[in-house]
Structure formats: structure tokens, C-alpha cells
Amino acid sequence: MRAFSWLLSLLLHTALVVVLVQTMHLAQPDLRELMELDLTRIAQAEPEALFAPLPVPLPPPPVPEPDVVEPEVVEPEIPESEMTNAPLPPALPMDKTILLDDAPPPEPLAAPEPAAEVVPESGAVEISPVKEGPPLEESPREESLAKPADPAQVREDKAPPIEVSRHDIIAHRGHEARFGRSMMADHYSYEATEFSGQFRTRDDRVISIIDARDTKYGRFLIYDSKNKTLRRLKEFGKYVYTIGPSLDADEPVAGTVTFLAKDDRIERFILMTDDDRLAHFPVKVHVRESDVRFPVPGEEKGSREESTEERAGRTTLPPTGTGHPGVVLAYGGKCVDEGLIQGFTRSLSVSGLAVFSFVPSGCNDPEGLPVSQPVVQPLARQVAETVAAVNHFAGLDQIDRARVGIWGNGPGANAALRAALQAISRKKTEAGSDAVRPAYVVCLLDDTVGPDGLPGRQELAALDMPVLWLITGRSLGRWQSFVAMLEGLRDHGLHGTDRRAFTIVMAPLKASREVQAAQSELSGWVEQVTEEHARLGASWITGLPRQP
């Protein structure tokens, strides 16, 4: 009976607690305030000072000096108009020869001080460099590590086998991964032209990817304008490449490049290097490129009527806008790999220039088969095709016709100068001629050309347009007499009159050791990108006054 009363009492108390809990109403917290709570900022109370700081003693008052009467200096007043309308100095003056050399002078090496001879103390004991003594005994831990493991024990330490029932789904990861890779590779396939180009970071750092797979380099090249380093990229995956410690070494791996795509083109890549603790995400500058066909004079002989034929060309424009200044690229009569030419034209378009490049006759045609032997085009043929390219390029809608010039690269400088001279003579002899007169000429002279392959003093004096002479290379001493002739035409003219607007820039090659060691004619194209000659020439062109 007593047990029944205890049980009844427990049930009554439990029912009473349940009724009380159900009758109570707890206020719901405001969920919006909880979601808007900023957990990244934690207010920390400033620690209270345990001891009050002692007052800093004030310094003694200074002793008054005797008054010295100085004569009052009156500065000349400068008119406000001269202060606000002061002319800015030109970036590249037309009356001076500029030498680009930003390397600081080497510091003199101090002569090493002779080391003082140490006299040994008397009674000193000589210590042998070879350690002598009984061999150390191996510890029991090392002995246990040296012994091979027991196979039975290894089997016991393994995890229990996985039991699979008939209702489970088994995923063979290798097969699915290979199928996924093949499917994605077929759907997302990008040409080599998408990987190469100029990539820019937030701090205006330009990283160039140059397609040099068909040259002696054999791979893509990466050039960093900030660190002035040139490296080859080794393919690790379809979109992943590794960077070696030098141009010729691939290991140990010093960095990685992972290309990232967006829609149907490469948008950026991830750059990670050992010498930088941060990962960079350079964004590609997408220039506008289009392949065209333009008419050139035919090569048929013995016919009175002038024949024409078509030649393959490529137009490279800046990312946006119209009315750009443009240049026709002339690089001589030898065949050059398309990837190297494209790397240079893209660097010009990133700097704001429109570029028109064409394939010389007899070289690789995009719509035909490549030639088996290298072709050297005659100079007269180079000049005729350059003039035809200028006339076609100036008629495009995106180009400012009054700011079209010729850019001669290495051996192409001779053809660029003679094409400009031919246009000048046509304008003088044929009043109604439709030939376009170049507004300027840029001659980039490197180690592949010498002063003997250029026009003489009489012909250069006939150039009445601005000309930029950018002389670079490993040895500039052979250009001294030619530069002196250009300075004479610039300062005095041919007969003391008609001074020529010649801008002369001497740019010694400051490339890295890897680029300097590349003894090849094609290495000049890499140097022109790595030495930022494109940016220098583009800044000179944009600073020229517009011709009417």
C-alpha cells in the first residue's frame, strides 16, 4: 500500500510539472539581429594602467641670443599665368640623343684586410679534427625500426574489409574520371593563341606569355615585367604548367601557372612562385584580331597591264574604341614563326596601337601548306608589299588615316624606310595619287641588322616625317658613325637647312642572362617583348602631333 502511494505521488508531481511548463511563454529571440551580428569585429577593452606614468621633466628654457639684423631677401614675383600654364617637358625630345641606362654604377670593392696571425698559447692541447673513441651502441628503438615488419601483424593492423550489399551503388573512380576528362576535353578545347598574350595584374604588372613552341625554345615562354625574368613553361596538365629555376632547367619546380577559362576563351591564370608568398591572378588583355586578305602587286613579268594578287594579313586592334593610331609591321624577307610575331603585335596593341602584319610571299600561308625551305624575299618585293599594306590598312574604319605609320623591325627597317621614300616621291610626282604617305616611321635596329643595310645620307635627308631610331643590341659601338650622321641631319640638315625630326634612342640590351645566351636570330623577337620596346615606341607615337 505504501509503494502504491509513492507511485501515485510521483505521477501527480510529474503531471503538475508538465502543466506548468506548457503554461509558461518564453519570448522568441529576434533572428534578424542574430543574422546581422558581425563576428569578425570583437571589441577589446583597453587594459587599465596599473601605475600612473611619471611626468616627463621639461627641458630648461633656452638662453636668449642677441638679436642679429639680417638683410631682407626679396624673391622675384612669378606671374600666376606662368605658374598655371607652364609647358610640360616632352617625353622624348627631337633634338637630343637619349641613352637608356637605368642601372646604378657599381660600388668599388674594398681591398680585403690581411688576417692577423693567431699565435697559439703555451701549453695548449691540440684537438684532432677526426673524432676518436669507441663506437656508439645502437639504441633498442633503432633496432626495432631496422627490423622488417611481421606480415601477420601488418594484416592484423589493416582496416576491416568493406561489405557491399546488392542495394549499394559502386563508383569506379578511375573509369569515371577518365570519362569526365575526355568529355570535358572535347567540350572545352582552346587553341594555342588563347594561352599566349599579355596578362595584367591590379598593380599594373604585365606578364607576357609568348608562343615559342616552333622555335629553338620549344615551349611557351613567360616573362615578368616586374622581376625581369624569362622562363620556359613545362606542361604538367592540360591547363597547368610548371616554372623551372632558369630558362634551361625545369627542376626543381620554382612556380606554377594554372590557366582559368571563362566561356570560350582563357580569361586569367593563377601564378604561384617560391619567391613570392602571395598568389597572383593576372587577367588577360583581349585584343581584337582578325585575318584578312589584301591586294598586292603581282609578280608576273613581261605583261604591260599591272596584275594583282592577294596576300594574307592580320589586323590587331586594342580591346575597345576606334580611331587608333596604327603601324604596318615590316620585319624583312625571311620567314618568322607566327607565334613570335603575334606576341609582339599583341604587346603593341596592349599599349594602344593598331597593328597590321602580313606574311611575305613564299612563306607559310595560313590557308596553304608550309614551305620546306626558308625563303628570302627580294628588297623590291618587300617594299611593294609594305606600300600595299599601308594603303589597305589606312582605309579601315577603326584606324585614324592621318596617324598611320610603318614599324621596321630589324631587317625590315630598310624596307620601311624605302617604302616611306617611295610614298614621298609619289606624292611629289603624282598629284592625284591615292597612295598613303606614312605619318611617321619607327626603326628598331638590333643585332640582326647593320648600318651597311640601310639607306645613305642623301636618301635619309629626304625623310620629311618624324622618325624614331631605336638602336639596341649587345654592342652599340658599331653604330657610332651612323648615329653621328643622324645627329648631323637632325641638327643641321643636309646643306645647313631642313632639319629632320629624328629621335635617337640608344638602348643597350639589359635582358637577363638566359636571353643574352640565346644566340639566334629569332631571340630578337623575345628581346623586343622583354625589353619593353613596344611600350617605348607606342608612347612616342601617341605623343606626336596629329598631322592634318
LUMDRENFI-472147 format. One record per residue (C-alpha): residue in three letters; x, y, z. Coordinates in Angstrom, 1 decimal. Example, Ala and Ser with C-alpha at 12.3 -4.5 7.8 and 13.67 -1.06 7.14 Angstrom:
BEGIN
 res      x      y      z
 ALA   12.3   -4.5    7.8
 SER   13.7   -1.1    7.1
This chain:
BEGIN
 res      x      y      z
 MET    0.0    0.0    0.0
 ARG    2.9    2.3    0.8
 ALA    4.5    1.6   -2.6
 PHE    1.3    2.4   -4.4
 SER    1.1    5.8   -2.6
 TRP    4.7    6.7   -3.6
 LEU    3.9    5.9   -7.2
 LEU    0.7    7.9   -7.2
 SER    2.6   10.9   -5.7
 LEU    5.3   10.7   -8.3
 LEU    2.7   10.7  -11.1
 LEU    0.9   13.7   -9.7
 HIS    4.1   15.7   -9.4
 THR    5.1   14.9  -12.9
 ALA    1.7   15.9  -14.3
 LEU    2.0   19.2  -12.3
 VAL    5.4   20.0  -13.8
 VAL    4.2   19.3  -17.4
 VAL    1.2   21.6  -16.9
 LEU    3.4   24.4  -15.5
 VAL    5.9   24.1  -18.4
 GLN    3.1   24.3  -21.0
 THR    1.5   27.3  -19.4
 MET    4.8   29.3  -19.4
 HIS    5.5   31.5  -22.5
 LEU    9.2   32.2  -23.5
 ALA   10.0   35.2  -25.6
 GLN   11.4   34.3  -29.0
 PRO   14.8   35.9  -29.9
 ASP   15.0   38.3  -32.9
 LEU   16.5   36.1  -35.6
 ARG   17.3   39.1  -37.7
 GLU   19.6   40.6  -35.1
 LEU   21.4   37.3  -34.7
 MET   22.0   37.0  -38.5
 GLU   23.3   40.6  -38.7
 LEU   25.7   40.1  -35.9
 ASP   29.3   40.8  -37.1
 LEU   31.5   38.1  -35.6
 THR   34.7   39.5  -37.3
 ARG   34.9   42.5  -35.1
 ILE   35.5   41.9  -31.4
 ALA   35.6   44.9  -29.2
 GLN   38.5   44.6  -26.8
 ALA   38.7   46.7  -23.7
 GLU   41.8   48.7  -23.3
 PRO   43.9   47.4  -20.3
 GLU   43.9   49.8  -17.4
 ALA   47.2   51.1  -16.3
 LEU   48.3   49.7  -13.0
 PHE   50.7   52.5  -12.3
 ALA   50.3   56.2  -13.3
 PRO   53.2   57.3  -15.6
 LEU   55.6   59.7  -14.1
 PRO   55.6   63.2  -15.5
 VAL   58.4   63.9  -18.0
 PRO   60.7   66.7  -16.8
 LEU   60.7   69.7  -19.0
 PRO   64.0   70.9  -20.6
 PRO   65.4   74.1  -19.3
 PRO   64.4   77.3  -21.1
 PRO   66.9   78.3  -23.9
 VAL   69.3   81.2  -23.2
 PRO   68.2   84.2  -25.3
 GLU   70.7   85.1  -28.0
 PRO   71.4   88.6  -29.0
 ASP   69.4   90.0  -31.9
 VAL   71.2   89.9  -35.2
 VAL   69.8   92.1  -38.0
 GLU   70.0   90.2  -41.3
 PRO   69.3   91.8  -44.7
 GLU   65.9   91.0  -46.1
 VAL   65.9   88.9  -49.2
 VAL   63.2   89.8  -51.7
 GLU   62.2   87.0  -54.1
 PRO   61.0   87.9  -57.6
 GLU   57.3   87.5  -58.1
 ILE   56.2   84.9  -60.6
 PRO   53.1   85.8  -62.6
 GLU   50.2   83.4  -61.9
 SER   49.7   82.8  -65.6
 GLU   53.2   81.4  -65.9
 MET   52.7   79.1  -62.9
 THR   49.5   77.6  -64.3
 ASN   50.4   77.4  -68.0
 ALA   53.9   76.1  -67.6
 PRO   54.8   73.8  -70.6
 LEU   55.4   70.2  -69.7
 PRO   58.8   68.7  -70.8
 PRO   58.4   66.3  -73.8
 ALA   58.9   62.6  -73.0
 LEU   61.3   62.0  -75.9
 PRO   62.9   65.3  -77.3
 MET   63.6   65.6  -81.0
 ASP   66.9   67.4  -80.7
 LYS   68.8   65.1  -78.4
 THR   70.2   61.6  -78.4
 ILE   68.9   59.6  -75.5
 LEU   70.8   56.8  -73.8
 LEU   68.6   54.4  -71.8
 ASP   70.7   53.1  -68.9
 ASP   68.9   52.9  -65.5
 ALA   71.5   50.6  -63.9
 PRO   73.3   52.2  -60.9
 PRO   77.1   52.4  -61.1
 PRO   78.8   49.5  -59.4
 GLU   80.2   50.2  -56.0
 PRO   84.0   49.9  -55.6
 LEU   85.1   46.8  -53.9
 ALA   87.2   47.4  -50.7
 ALA   90.5   45.7  -50.5
 PRO   90.4   42.7  -48.1
 GLU   92.3   43.3  -44.9
 PRO   95.0   40.8  -44.1
 ALA   94.0   38.4  -41.4
 ALA   96.1   38.6  -38.2
 GLU   98.1   35.6  -37.5
 VAL   97.0   33.8  -34.3
 VAL   99.8   32.7  -32.0
 PRO   98.9   29.5  -30.0
 GLU   99.3   29.8  -26.3
 SER  101.9   27.8  -24.5
 GLY  100.8   24.5  -23.1
 ALA   97.7   24.3  -25.3
 VAL   96.4   20.8  -26.2
 GLU   95.9   20.2  -29.9
 ILE   92.4   18.8  -30.8
 SER   92.3   16.3  -33.6
 PRO   89.8   17.1  -36.4
 VAL   88.9   13.4  -36.5
 LYS   86.6   12.1  -33.8
 GLU   88.2    9.3  -31.8
 GLY   86.6    6.9  -29.3
 PRO   84.6    3.7  -29.0
 PRO   81.6    3.3  -31.4
 LEU   78.2    4.2  -30.0
 GLU   75.8    1.3  -29.4
 GLU   72.6    1.3  -31.3
 SER   69.5    2.1  -29.2
 PRO   66.7   -0.6  -29.0
 ARG   64.4    1.8  -30.8
 GLU   66.7    2.0  -33.8
 GLU   67.0   -1.8  -33.8
 SER   63.2   -2.2  -33.8
 LEU   62.9    0.3  -36.7
 ALA   65.5   -1.5  -38.7
 LYS   63.8   -4.9  -38.5
 PRO   61.2   -5.8  -41.2
 ALA   57.6   -5.8  -40.1
 ASP   55.8   -9.0  -39.5
 PRO   53.4   -9.8  -42.3
 ALA   50.9  -11.3  -39.9
 GLN   51.0   -8.1  -37.8
 VAL   50.6   -6.0  -40.9
 ARG   47.5   -7.9  -41.9
 GLU   46.0   -7.5  -38.4
 ASP   46.6   -3.7  -38.4
 LYS   44.6   -3.2  -41.7
 ALA   41.1   -1.9  -41.6
 PRO   38.3   -4.4  -41.8
 PRO   37.0   -5.2  -45.4
 ILE   34.1   -3.2  -46.7
 GLU   31.0   -5.2  -47.1
 VAL   28.9   -4.2  -50.2
 SER   25.3   -5.3  -50.5
 ARG   23.3   -5.6  -53.7
 HIS   21.5   -2.3  -52.9
 ASP   24.7   -0.3  -52.8
 ILE   26.0    1.7  -55.9
 ILE   29.7    1.1  -56.7
 ALA   31.5    4.1  -58.3
 HIS   34.7    3.1  -60.1
 ARG   36.5    6.4  -59.8
 GLY   39.2    5.7  -62.3
 HIS   36.8    5.0  -65.2
 GLU   34.5    7.9  -64.3
 ALA   37.5   10.3  -64.0
 ARG   38.9    9.3  -67.4
 PHE   35.4    9.6  -69.0
 GLY   34.9   13.0  -67.4
 ARG   38.3   14.2  -68.6
 SER   37.7   13.1  -72.1
 MET   34.2   14.6  -72.2
 MET   35.4   18.0  -70.8
 ALA   38.4   18.0  -73.2
 ASP   36.1   17.5  -76.2
 HIS   33.7   20.2  -75.0
 TYR   36.3   22.8  -73.7
 SER   39.2   22.9  -76.2
 TYR   41.2   26.1  -76.6
 GLU   43.7   27.0  -79.3
 ALA   47.3   27.9  -78.5
 THR   46.6   31.5  -79.3
 GLU   44.4   31.7  -76.3
 PHE   47.2   30.8  -73.9
 SER   49.6   33.4  -75.3
 GLY   49.2   37.1  -74.8
 GLN   49.6   39.9  -72.2
 PHE   48.2   39.5  -68.8
 ARG   47.9   42.4  -66.3
 THR   47.6   42.5  -62.6
 ARG   46.0   45.1  -60.3
 ASP   49.3   46.9  -59.7
 ASP   49.8   47.4  -63.5
 ARG   52.3   44.5  -63.7
 VAL   52.4   43.0  -67.1
 ILE   53.2   39.3  -67.6
 SER   53.6   38.1  -71.2
 ILE   53.1   34.5  -72.4
 ILE   55.0   34.0  -75.7
 ASP   54.2   31.1  -78.0
 ALA   57.7   29.9  -79.0
 ARG   56.9   26.2  -79.5
 ASP   58.0   26.2  -83.1
 THR   61.4   27.8  -82.3
 LYS   64.5   26.5  -80.6
 TYR   62.9   27.2  -77.2
 GLY   60.3   24.6  -78.0
 ARG   57.7   25.7  -75.4
 PHE   55.6   28.6  -74.1
 LEU   57.7   31.4  -72.5
 ILE   56.6   33.5  -69.6
 TYR   58.1   37.0  -69.0
 ASP   57.5   39.0  -65.8
 SER   58.0   42.8  -66.4
 LYS   58.4   43.4  -62.6
 ASN   61.1   40.8  -61.9
 LYS   62.6   40.9  -65.4
 THR   62.7   37.1  -65.6
 LEU   62.2   34.9  -68.6
 ARG   61.3   31.2  -68.1
 ARG   60.0   28.3  -70.1
 LEU   56.7   26.6  -69.2
 LYS   56.6   22.8  -68.9
 GLU   53.2   21.2  -69.4
 PHE   52.1   19.3  -66.3
 GLY   48.4   19.0  -67.3
 LYS   46.2   20.5  -70.0
 TYR   45.9   23.8  -68.2
 VAL   48.7   23.5  -65.6
 TYR   52.3   24.4  -66.4
 THR   55.4   24.4  -64.1
 ILE   58.2   27.0  -64.0
 GLY   61.8   26.0  -63.5
 PRO   64.6   27.9  -61.8
 SER   66.2   29.0  -65.1
 LEU   65.5   29.1  -68.8
 ASP   67.2   25.8  -69.4
 ALA   66.2   23.9  -66.3
 ASP   62.8   22.5  -65.3
 GLU   63.6   21.2  -61.9
 PRO   63.4   21.9  -59.0
 VAL   60.0   23.5  -59.7
 ALA   60.0   27.2  -58.8
 GLY   56.4   28.0  -59.6
 THR   53.2   27.0  -61.3
 VAL   50.8   28.6  -63.9
 THR   47.2   27.4  -63.9
 PHE   45.1   28.8  -66.8
 LEU   41.4   29.6  -66.0
 ALA   38.8   29.8  -68.7
 LYS   35.6   31.7  -69.0
 ASP   33.1   30.7  -71.7
 ASP   35.1   30.1  -74.9
 ARG   38.4   31.7  -74.1
 ILE   41.2   31.9  -71.5
 GLU   40.4   34.7  -69.1
 ARG   43.3   34.6  -66.5
 PHE   45.7   32.3  -64.8
 ILE   47.0   31.7  -61.2
 LEU   50.7   32.4  -60.8
 MET   52.4   30.9  -57.7
 THR   56.2   31.2  -57.3
 ASP   58.6   30.3  -54.5
 ASP   60.0   33.9  -54.2
 ASP   56.5   35.4  -53.6
 ARG   54.3   34.3  -50.7
 LEU   51.1   35.6  -52.5
 ALA   49.3   34.1  -55.4
 HIS   48.6   36.4  -58.3
 PHE   45.6   36.3  -60.7
 PRO   46.7   38.2  -63.9
 VAL   43.8   39.0  -66.2
 LYS   44.3   38.7  -70.0
 VAL   44.0   41.8  -72.1
 HIS   41.9   40.5  -75.0
 VAL   43.0   42.4  -78.1
 ARG   40.9   42.2  -81.3
 GLU   42.4   40.1  -84.0
 SER   41.2   39.3  -87.5
 ASP   42.7   37.6  -90.5
 VAL   42.2   39.4  -93.8
 ARG   43.3   39.3  -97.4
 PHE   44.7   42.4  -99.1
 PRO   45.8   43.1 -102.7
 VAL   49.4   43.4 -103.6
 PRO   51.1   44.0 -107.0
 GLY   51.6   40.8 -108.9
 GLU   55.0   39.2 -109.8
 GLU   54.2   38.5 -113.4
 LYS   56.8   39.8 -115.8
 GLY   56.5   40.7 -119.5
 SER   52.9   42.0 -119.2
 ARG   52.1   45.6 -119.8
 GLU   49.0   45.5 -117.6
 GLU   49.6   45.6 -113.9
 SER   48.4   42.4 -112.2
 THR   47.4   42.0 -108.6
 GLU   47.2   39.1 -106.2
 GLU   46.1   38.6 -102.7
 ARG   48.3   38.2  -99.6
 ALA   47.4   37.0  -96.1
 GLY   47.5   39.6  -93.3
 ARG   46.3   40.1  -89.8
 THR   44.8   43.2  -88.1
 THR   45.4   43.6  -84.3
 LEU   43.4   46.3  -82.5
 PRO   43.3   47.5  -78.9
 PRO   40.5   46.0  -76.8
 THR   38.0   48.8  -77.4
 GLY   37.4   52.0  -79.3
 THR   38.1   53.3  -82.8
 GLY   40.3   56.0  -84.4
 HIS   43.5   54.4  -83.2
 PRO   47.0   55.3  -84.5
 GLY   48.3   52.3  -86.4
 VAL   51.5   50.8  -87.8
 VAL   52.3   48.4  -90.5
 LEU   54.9   45.9  -89.3
 ALA   57.8   45.1  -91.7
 TYR   60.3   42.5  -90.5
 GLY   62.2   41.7  -93.6
 GLY   62.0   39.0  -96.2
 LYS   62.8   35.9  -94.0
 CYS   60.0   33.7  -92.7
 VAL   59.4   34.1  -89.0
 ASP   57.2   31.9  -86.7
 GLU   53.7   33.2  -86.4
 GLY   53.7   32.9  -82.6
 LEU   56.7   35.3  -82.2
 ILE   55.1   37.9  -84.5
 GLN   51.8   37.6  -82.6
 GLY   53.5   38.1  -79.3
 PHE   55.0   41.4  -80.5
 THR   51.9   42.7  -82.2
 ARG   49.8   42.0  -79.1
 SER   52.2   43.9  -76.9
 LEU   51.9   46.9  -79.3
 SER   48.0   46.7  -79.2
 VAL   48.0   46.5  -75.4
 SER   49.9   49.8  -75.5
 GLY   47.1   51.4  -77.6
 LEU   48.4   50.8  -81.2
 ALA   46.6   49.1  -84.0
 VAL   49.0   46.8  -86.0
 PHE   48.8   45.3  -89.4
 SER   51.2   42.3  -90.1
 PHE   51.4   40.3  -93.2
 VAL   53.1   37.1  -94.4
 PRO   55.8   37.7  -97.0
 SER   55.3   35.9 -100.3
 GLY   56.7   32.4 -100.3
 CYS   56.4   31.9  -96.5
 ASN   53.8   30.0  -94.5
 ASP   50.3   30.9  -95.6
 PRO   47.5   30.2  -93.1
 GLU   45.4   28.8  -96.0
 GLY   48.1   26.8  -97.7
 LEU   50.9   24.4  -96.9
 PRO   54.1   25.5  -95.3
 VAL   57.2   25.7  -97.4
 SER   60.0   23.2  -96.9
 GLN   62.9   25.6  -97.4
 PRO   63.5   29.1  -95.9
 VAL   62.6   31.9  -98.2
 VAL   64.4   35.2  -98.6
 GLN   62.3   37.8 -100.3
 PRO   64.0   40.5 -102.5
 LEU   64.0   44.0 -101.2
 ALA   62.0   45.5 -104.1
 ARG   59.2   42.9 -103.3
 GLN   59.3   43.8  -99.6
 VAL   58.9   47.5 -100.4
 ALA   56.0   46.9 -102.8
 GLU   54.1   44.7 -100.3
 THR   54.7   47.2  -97.5
 VAL   53.3   50.1  -99.5
 ALA   50.2   48.0 -100.4
 ALA   49.7   47.1  -96.8
 VAL   49.8   50.7  -95.8
 ASN   47.2   51.7  -98.4
 HIS   44.9   48.8  -97.3
 PHE   45.4   49.5  -93.5
 ALA   44.7   53.2  -93.7
 GLY   41.3   52.5  -95.3
 LEU   39.9   50.6  -92.3
 ASP   37.2   52.2  -90.2
 GLN   38.9   51.6  -86.9
 ILE   42.1   53.4  -87.9
 ASP   42.9   57.1  -87.9
 ARG   44.2   57.6  -91.5
 ALA   46.2   60.6  -90.5
 ARG   48.2   58.6  -87.9
 VAL   49.3   55.6  -89.9
 GLY   53.0   54.8  -90.0
 ILE   55.5   52.0  -90.6
 TRP   57.3   50.0  -87.9
 GLY   60.5   48.4  -89.3
 ASN   61.8   45.5  -87.1
 GLY   65.5   44.6  -87.6
 PRO   66.0   43.6  -91.3
 GLY   62.6   45.2  -92.0
 ALA   63.9   48.7  -91.2
 ASN   65.4   49.0  -94.7
 ALA   62.1   48.1  -96.4
 ALA   60.2   50.5  -94.0
 LEU   62.5   53.5  -94.9
 ARG   62.4   52.8  -98.6
 ALA   58.6   52.4  -98.6
 ALA   58.3   55.8  -96.9
 LEU   60.7   57.3  -99.5
 GLN   58.6   55.8 -102.3
 ALA   55.4   57.3 -100.9
 ILE   57.1   60.7 -100.6
 SER   58.3   60.6 -104.2
 ARG   54.8   59.6 -105.5
 LYS   53.2   62.5 -103.7
 LYS   55.5   64.9 -105.4
 THR   55.3   63.4 -108.9
 GLU   51.7   62.3 -108.9
 ALA   49.4   65.0 -107.5
 GLY   46.2   62.9 -107.6
 SER   47.7   59.7 -106.3
 ASP   45.8   57.6 -103.8
 ALA   48.9   56.4 -102.1
 VAL   49.0   57.0  -98.4
 ARG   52.0   58.9  -97.1
 PRO   53.2   57.5  -93.7
 ALA   52.9   59.9  -90.9
 TYR   56.0   58.5  -89.1
 VAL   58.5   55.7  -89.2
 VAL   59.9   53.6  -86.4
 CYS   63.2   51.8  -87.0
 LEU   64.1   49.2  -84.3
 LEU   67.7   48.3  -85.1
 ASP   69.1   45.2  -83.3
 ASP   71.9   42.8  -83.8
 THR   70.3   41.2  -86.9
 VAL   71.0   44.3  -89.0
 GLY   74.0   46.7  -89.5
 PRO   74.5   50.2  -90.8
 ASP   75.5   48.9  -94.2
 GLY   72.0   47.6  -94.9
 LEU   70.3   51.0  -94.5
 PRO   69.9   53.9  -96.9
 GLY   72.6   56.5  -97.2
 ARG   72.8   60.2  -96.1
 GLN   71.2   61.6  -99.2
 GLU   68.2   59.3  -99.0
 LEU   67.7   59.8  -95.3
 ALA   67.7   63.6  -95.7
 ALA   64.6   63.2  -97.9
 LEU   62.5   61.8  -95.0
 ASP   60.3   64.8  -94.0
 MET   58.3   62.9  -91.4
 PRO   59.2   62.1  -87.7
 VAL   61.4   59.0  -87.4
 LEU   62.2   57.1  -84.2
 TRP   65.6   55.4  -84.3
 LEU   65.6   52.8  -81.5
 ILE   69.0   51.3  -81.6
 THR   69.5   48.3  -79.3
 GLY   71.7   45.2  -79.0
 ARG   74.7   43.8  -77.2
 SER   77.2   46.0  -79.0
 LEU   76.3   49.6  -79.8
 GLY   79.9   50.7  -80.8
 ARG   79.3   49.7  -84.5
 TRP   76.6   52.3  -84.7
 GLN   78.7   55.4  -83.8
 SER   79.3   56.7  -87.3
 PHE   75.7   56.1  -88.3
 VAL   74.4   57.9  -85.2
 ALA   76.8   60.8  -85.9
 MET   75.3   61.1  -89.4
 LEU   71.7   61.1  -88.0
 GLU   72.7   63.8  -85.5
 GLY   74.1   65.9  -88.3
 LEU   70.8   65.6  -90.3
 ARG   68.8   66.4  -87.1
 ASP   70.8   69.4  -86.0
 HIS   71.9   71.0  -89.3
 GLY   70.2   69.2  -92.2
 LEU   71.8   68.2  -95.5
 HIS   73.0   71.7  -96.5
 GLY   72.5   73.6  -93.3
 THR   68.8   73.8  -93.7
 ASP   65.8   71.4  -93.5
 ARG   66.5   69.9  -90.1
 ARG   64.9   66.5  -89.8
 ALA   62.7   65.3  -86.9
 PHE   64.9   62.4  -85.8
 THR   64.5   61.0  -82.3
 ILE   67.5   58.8  -81.5
 VAL   67.3   56.4  -78.6
 MET   70.3   54.2  -77.6
 ALA   69.0   51.2  -75.6
 PRO   71.8   48.7  -74.6
 LEU   70.4   45.3  -74.1
 LYS   69.6   44.7  -70.4
 ALA   68.0   41.3  -70.8
 SER   68.6   38.5  -68.4
 ARG   71.5   36.1  -68.8
 GLU   69.1   33.5  -70.3
 VAL   68.0   35.8  -73.1
 GLN   71.6   37.0  -73.7
 ALA   72.8   33.4  -74.0
 ALA   70.2   32.7  -76.8
 GLN   72.3   33.1  -79.9
 SER   69.7   33.0  -82.6
 GLU   68.0   35.4  -85.0
 LEU   64.6   34.6  -83.5
 SER   65.7   35.5  -80.0
 GLY   65.4   39.2  -81.0
 TRP   61.6   38.9  -81.1
 VAL   61.7   37.7  -77.5
 GLU   64.0   40.5  -76.5
 GLN   61.7   43.2  -78.0
 VAL   58.9   42.0  -75.7
 THR   61.1   41.5  -72.7
 GLU   62.9   44.9  -73.1
 GLU   59.5   46.7  -73.4
 HIS   60.5   48.3  -76.8
 ALA   56.8   48.1  -77.8
 ARG   55.8   50.4  -74.9
 LEU   58.6   52.9  -75.7
 GLY   57.6   53.1  -79.3
 ALA   53.9   53.4  -78.6
 SER   54.5   56.2  -76.1
 TRP   56.5   58.1  -78.8
 ILE   53.8   57.6  -81.4
 THR   50.9   58.8  -79.2
 GLY   52.9   61.9  -78.2
 LEU   53.3   63.0  -81.8
 PRO   51.1   65.9  -83.0
 ARG   48.3   64.9  -85.4
 GLN   49.1   65.7  -89.0
 PRO   46.3   67.5  -90.9
